[in-house]
Amino acid sequence: MSLLSEKKDQPLVEEIVVLIPEARLHRRRRWLRTGLIVLLVSAVVLLVSLYIGGLGNRSTTPPSPNSVSTQSSVAPLPVGTVINASSVTAIQMFTATRGVAIATFWNKIFTTIKNSYLTTTVNGGTSWRITGVLPTGSWYPSVLGAEQIAFVSAREGYIAQPAPRGPLFTSNGGRTWKSVAFPGESPSMSLFKGELVVSAERCPTGLVGTNRCVTHLGTFPLGSLTPTSDTVIPSLLAGSTKVTPRVLALSGSIGLAVEDSAIIATSDSGASWRRVTNPCPGEGPGEVQLASDSRWYMLCGRGVGMMKAYNWLYKTADSGRTWTLVAKGSPLRNIGAGNIGPYAVNAFGVSSDGQEMWINGGPGFLEVSSDGGRQWQFAGTIGAKTNITGPYFVSVGHEVWMPIEFGACSSD
C-alpha cells in the first residue's frame, strides 16, 4: 500500500516542476505591463507640469529686459481677487490703512510683464484686492514710481505710461481707462485741489536726455483728457550743450526743475519760474522732498564707491531762498554732524510734518530720524536678511511704506 501511494504522488511533483517556469514568465509579463503604465503616466504628468509652469506659453524669441510687452495669452486674474504685497511696484496711501497700488506679475526671469492690476488695501498694505486690469503695455515699473501714479480715491486717478504715450485716467477703479493727451516721458505727476499737474519730456526719436529735448508741464482738471495749460520749462543755460531741464520734485502747484546744477521753482503749476539757491556743495541737486509750499528738504550726496558716500541734509523754510545745514555724514569715522550713515542714498523720505525721515542706502542699510533729521539711527537688520531695497518711500503721518524692486511692499 505504501509503495503504490508513492507511485501515485510522483506525477504531481513533475507537474509542479513544469509550472514554475510558466509562473515566472507570467510574473515578468505583469511587471513589464505595470512598468509601461507607470512610465506613460509619469510622462503625462511631467508634460502637464511643464506646461502649467509656463513653458507652454513661452515665446520662441524671448523679449529684451526693457520690453514693455505683456503676455496677452496669460488670462488676467478676475476683479475681486485678493493678493499679497509681493507684486506691488507703485503705491499711494490715503490713510495708515487705506491706499491704492499697481501690482505687476512678471515671467520667471523678469524679462516680460504678464499682467498688471490696479489694487486697493484696507489693512495697511498686508493684502490687496484687484479692482481693475491695466491695458496691455501700459505699465512698466520705474525708479520714479512714486510720482507715476496720482489718485484722489481708490476709484479715480491717473497712471503714467511708458513714453511716448500720455497718462491714463480711470474713474471706476481701473475697470476702464481713458488716454490723456499729453505725450512724452512723464517722470512726475501730482494731484492738488482737483487738478493734475504732470511733466512730460519730449525728445527727438532716440535722443532722450539731450539738449534737443523739451520738458512740458501740463495742468488738467480732474477727469479732463486735455490740458488747460501747457508750458515749457525754461532753459537756464540757453545756447549751451547742457541737457534739457528736468523735473526734480512736484507737489501740487509747487515744482522744482534742475538743469545741470542750477535749480528753478514754480508755485503756479509752471506759469512762471524763478531761480533758487542750490545748497549742495559742488554737486548737482540730490533727493528733494516738498513737505509744504515753503518747507523743503534736500539730501545731497557724493559717492566714493563701494556703496559709500558723503551726505549733506539741508532744509529751507522760505521756498529755496536760503538753506540751513541740518546734518551730514562721511565714510570716515567720527566725522560729521547728525550721524547720517556713510551710504550712497537710493531713496529719501520725509513725513508731512517734517519730523520723521528715512534713508534707504541699499540692501540692509535703512536709517531713520525722528527729530527732523538732526540725529539718525540705523534701523537694525531691516533689509539685511531679505535684500530689501526700493526706489522711494510713501508716508502718511508717521507710517511709511516702500515698494520693493521687482515687487513686494515693506512698511514700518
C-alpha positions in Angstrom: 0.0 0.0 0.0 2.8 2.3 0.8 4.6 1.6 -2.4 1.5 2.3 -4.5 1.0 5.5 -2.7 4.5 6.7 -3.6 4.0 5.9 -7.3 0.7 8.0 -7.3 2.4 11.1 -5.8 5.4 11.2 -8.3 3.4 12.8 -11.2 2.3 15.7 -9.0 5.9 16.7 -8.3 6.7 16.7 -12.1 3.7 19.0 -12.8 5.0 21.5 -10.2 8.4 21.5 -11.8 6.9 22.3 -15.2 4.6 25.0 -13.9 7.3 27.0 -12.0 8.9 28.5 -15.2 5.5 29.4 -16.6 4.6 31.2 -13.4 7.8 33.2 -13.6 7.1 34.1 -17.2 3.6 35.4 -16.3 5.0 37.4 -13.4 7.6 39.0 -15.6 4.9 40.0 -18.1 2.9 41.6 -15.3 5.9 43.6 -14.2 6.5 44.8 -17.8 2.9 45.9 -18.2 2.9 47.7 -14.8 6.2 49.4 -15.6 5.0 50.6 -19.0 1.8 52.0 -17.4 3.8 53.8 -14.8 6.2 55.2 -17.4 3.4 56.6 -19.5 1.6 58.2 -16.5 4.8 59.8 -15.4 5.4 61.2 -18.9 1.9 62.7 -19.0 2.3 64.3 -15.5 5.7 65.8 -16.5 4.3 67.3 -19.6 1.3 68.8 -17.8 3.5 70.3 -15.0 5.9 71.8 -17.6 3.0 73.5 -19.4 1.5 74.8 -16.2 4.9 76.1 -15.1 5.0 78.4 -18.1 6.9 76.5 -20.8 3.7 76.1 -22.8 3.3 79.9 -23.1 6.9 80.7 -23.7 7.7 82.8 -26.7 10.2 81.4 -29.3 12.0 84.7 -29.1 12.4 86.0 -25.6 12.0 89.8 -25.2 14.7 92.1 -24.1 14.9 93.1 -20.4 13.5 96.6 -21.3 10.5 95.2 -23.1 7.1 96.7 -22.1 5.1 94.0 -23.8 2.8 91.7 -21.9 1.9 88.0 -22.5 -1.7 88.6 -23.7 -2.1 84.8 -23.8 -2.0 84.7 -20.0 -5.5 85.3 -18.7 -5.7 88.1 -16.1 -6.8 87.5 -12.6 -10.5 88.4 -12.1 -11.6 91.6 -10.4 -12.0 91.0 -6.7 -9.1 88.6 -6.4 -7.1 89.2 -3.2 -3.3 89.0 -3.5 -0.4 89.7 -1.1 2.1 92.5 -1.4 4.8 90.6 -3.2 3.8 92.1 -6.6 3.4 95.8 -5.7 5.5 98.1 -7.8 3.9 101.5 -7.1 1.8 102.7 -4.2 -0.1 105.7 -2.8 -1.6 105.7 0.7 -4.6 107.8 1.7 -4.5 106.8 5.4 -2.5 104.5 7.5 -4.7 101.6 6.4 -6.2 102.6 3.0 -4.4 103.1 -0.3 -4.0 102.1 -3.9 -1.2 100.3 -5.7 -0.2 98.8 -9.0 0.7 95.1 -8.8 2.7 93.7 -11.7 3.2 90.0 -12.5 6.4 89.0 -14.4 7.6 85.9 -16.0 10.1 83.8 -14.0 13.2 85.5 -15.3 11.8 89.1 -15.0 12.0 89.9 -18.7 8.3 90.1 -19.6 5.3 91.5 -17.8 2.4 89.1 -17.9 -0.4 91.4 -16.4 -0.6 94.5 -14.2 -3.5 95.4 -12.0 -4.9 98.4 -10.0 -5.4 97.2 -6.5 -6.7 98.6 -3.1 -5.8 97.8 0.5 -7.8 98.4 3.7 -5.2 96.8 6.1 -2.1 98.9 5.6 -0.8 97.0 2.7 -0.8 93.5 4.1 -3.2 92.4 1.3 -4.5 93.9 -1.9 -7.7 93.4 -3.8 -7.8 93.7 -7.6 -10.2 96.4 -8.8 -9.1 96.6 -12.5 -6.7 95.4 -15.1 -4.2 97.7 -16.8 -4.2 97.8 -20.6 -1.5 95.7 -22.3 1.8 97.5 -22.4 0.5 100.5 -20.4 2.8 100.0 -17.3 6.5 99.4 -16.8 7.9 100.0 -13.3 10.3 102.9 -12.9 12.6 104.1 -10.3 10.4 107.2 -10.2 7.3 105.2 -9.5 6.3 107.4 -6.5 5.4 110.1 -9.0 3.9 107.9 -11.7 0.5 107.3 -10.0 -1.8 110.1 -8.7 -5.2 109.2 -7.2 -7.8 111.1 -5.3 -9.6 108.0 -4.2 -9.4 104.2 -4.8 -11.6 104.7 -7.9 -10.4 107.9 -9.5 -6.8 108.8 -10.6 -4.0 108.6 -13.2 -1.1 106.4 -14.1 1.9 107.3 -16.3 2.5 105.1 -19.4 5.9 104.4 -21.0 7.0 107.1 -23.4 5.9 108.4 -25.8 2.3 107.8 -24.7 0.5 110.1 -22.3 -1.1 109.2 -18.9 -4.2 107.1 -18.5 -7.2 108.1 -16.4 -9.8 105.9 -14.6 -12.9 106.9 -12.7 -14.1 103.4 -11.8 -11.2 101.7 -10.0 -9.4 100.6 -13.2 -12.3 98.8 -14.9 -11.9 101.1 -17.9 -9.2 103.6 -18.9 -9.0 106.7 -21.0 -5.9 108.2 -22.7 -4.8 111.7 -21.7 -3.5 113.9 -24.5 0.0 114.8 -23.1 2.7 112.6 -24.7 6.3 112.2 -23.6 8.3 110.7 -20.8 6.4 111.5 -17.6 8.6 111.2 -14.6 6.3 113.1 -12.2 2.6 113.9 -11.6 0.7 115.3 -8.7 -2.9 116.0 -7.8 -3.8 119.2 -5.9 -7.2 120.8 -5.3 -8.9 118.9 -8.1 -6.2 119.4 -10.7 -3.4 117.1 -12.1 0.0 118.6 -12.8 2.1 116.4 -14.9 5.5 116.8 -16.6 6.5 115.3 -20.0 9.9 115.3 -21.6 9.6 115.3 -25.4 12.7 114.4 -27.4 13.6 113.6 -31.0 13.5 109.8 -31.6 16.5 108.1 -30.0 17.8 111.3 -28.3 16.2 111.2 -24.9 18.0 113.4 -22.3 19.8 115.5 -24.9 19.8 119.3 -25.2 17.3 118.9 -28.1 14.6 117.7 -25.7 11.9 120.0 -24.3 10.1 119.5 -20.9 6.5 120.5 -20.7 4.3 121.0 -17.6 0.6 120.5 -18.1 -2.4 121.1 -15.9 -5.6 119.1 -16.1 -8.9 119.4 -14.2 -9.7 116.1 -12.6 -11.1 113.8 -15.3 -10.2 116.0 -18.2 -8.2 114.4 -21.0 -6.9 117.7 -22.5 -4.8 120.3 -20.6 -6.0 123.7 -19.6 -2.4 124.9 -19.6 0.8 123.6 -21.3 4.0 125.4 -20.5 7.6 124.7 -21.4 10.1 124.6 -18.5 12.6 127.4 -19.5 16.3 126.6 -20.0 18.7 128.2 -17.6 21.7 127.6 -19.9 20.3 128.6 -23.3 22.8 128.1 -26.1 24.9 125.7 -24.1 25.4 121.9 -24.6 23.8 121.0 -21.3 20.8 118.7 -21.1 17.3 120.0 -21.0 15.7 120.9 -17.7 14.0 118.0 -15.9 11.5 118.0 -13.0 13.2 117.4 -9.7 10.1 117.4 -7.4 6.4 118.1 -7.9 3.8 118.7 -5.2 0.5 120.2 -6.3 1.2 123.6 -7.9 4.8 123.7 -6.5 7.6 122.3 -8.7 11.4 122.2 -8.8 13.3 121.7 -12.0 17.1 121.3 -12.5 19.5 121.9 -15.4 23.0 120.7 -14.6 23.4 122.2 -11.1 21.0 125.1 -11.4 17.5 124.9 -9.9 14.3 126.8 -10.7 11.0 126.7 -8.9 7.3 127.4 -9.7 4.4 128.0 -7.4 1.7 128.3 -10.1 2.0 124.9 -11.9 4.6 126.2 -14.4 3.1 129.5 -15.4 6.1 131.3 -14.0 9.6 130.2 -12.8 12.3 131.7 -10.6 15.8 130.6 -9.8 16.5 129.3 -6.3 19.8 128.5 -4.5 21.3 125.1 -4.9 22.7 124.2 -1.4 24.6 121.1 -2.5 28.4 121.7 -2.1 30.0 121.4 -5.6 27.4 118.9 -6.7 24.1 118.7 -8.6 20.9 118.6 -6.6 20.1 115.5 -4.7 16.9 113.9 -3.4 14.2 116.6 -2.7 11.1 116.3 -0.5 8.5 119.1 -0.5 6.9 119.0 2.9 4.8 122.1 2.3 4.6 125.1 -0.1 7.6 126.7 1.6 9.3 124.0 3.7 11.6 121.8 1.6 14.3 119.3 2.3 17.3 118.3 0.1 19.7 115.4 0.6 22.9 115.9 -1.3 25.5 113.1 -1.8 28.9 112.5 -3.3 29.7 108.8 -3.9 33.1 107.4 -3.2 32.5 103.8 -4.3 31.6 100.5 -2.6 28.1 101.9 -1.8 29.7 104.7 0.4 29.2 108.4 0.1 29.5 111.8 1.7 26.0 113.2 2.5 24.5 116.6 3.5 20.9 117.3 4.6 19.6 120.8 4.1 16.2 122.4 4.8 14.6 125.7 3.7 11.6 127.5 5.2 11.4 130.2 2.6 10.9 128.2 -0.7 14.5 127.9 -1.5 15.8 131.4 -0.9 18.0 130.3 2.0 19.0 126.8 3.1 20.2 125.5 6.5 22.5 122.5 7.0 20.7 120.0 9.3 23.2 117.1 9.3 25.9 115.5 7.3 27.7 112.2 7.1 31.0 110.8 6.0 32.5 107.4 5.1 35.3 108.4 7.6 34.9 107.5 11.3 33.8 110.2 13.7 33.4 112.9 11.1 30.1 114.6 10.5 27.1 116.1 12.3 23.9 114.3 12.9 25.2 110.8 12.4 24.0 110.3 8.8 25.4 107.0 7.7 28.1 106.8 5.1 25.9 105.1 2.5 25.1 106.1 -1.1 21.4 107.1 -1.0 18.8 105.2 -3.0 15.8 106.9 -1.6 14.9 109.7 0.9 11.6 110.2 2.5 10.1 112.8 4.8 6.8 112.8 6.7 4.3 115.6 6.2 5.3 117.3 9.4 9.0 117.1 8.6 9.8 115.2 11.8 10.1 111.6 10.6 12.7 110.9 7.9 14.0 107.7 6.2 17.1 107.0 4.1 17.5 103.8 2.1 21.1 103.2 1.4 20.8 99.8 -0.2 20.3 96.3 1.0 20.3 96.2 4.8 21.1 100.0 5.2 17.9 101.7 6.4 18.2 104.8 8.6 15.6 106.7 10.4 15.3 110.1 12.2 12.5 111.3 14.5 13.8 114.8 15.2 13.7 116.5 11.8 16.9 114.9 10.5 19.3 116.1 13.2 20.1 112.6 14.6 19.9 109.3 12.7 19.8 105.7 13.8 20.5 102.5 11.9 17.3 100.5 11.7 18.8 97.2 12.7 18.6 94.3 10.3 15.6 95.5 8.2 16.5 94.5 4.7 19.7 92.8 5.6 18.2 89.3 5.6 15.8 89.8 2.7 17.8 92.2 0.5 15.1 94.9 0.8 15.7 98.0 -1.3 13.2 100.2 -3.1 13.1 103.4 -5.2 11.1 105.6 -2.9 9.1 106.0 0.3 5.4 106.8 0.8 4.3 108.1 4.2 1.1 109.1 6.0 1.6 110.6 9.4 4.4 108.7 10.9 3.8 105.5 8.9 6.0 104.7 5.9 5.8 102.2 3.0 8.4 101.2 0.4 7.6 99.3 -2.8 10.4 96.9 -3.4 12.1 96.5 -6.7 10.6 93.6 -8.7 7.6 93.6 -6.4 6.6 93.4 -2.7 5.9 96.1 -0.2 7.7 96.9 3.1 6.2 99.0 5.9 7.4 100.5 9.1 
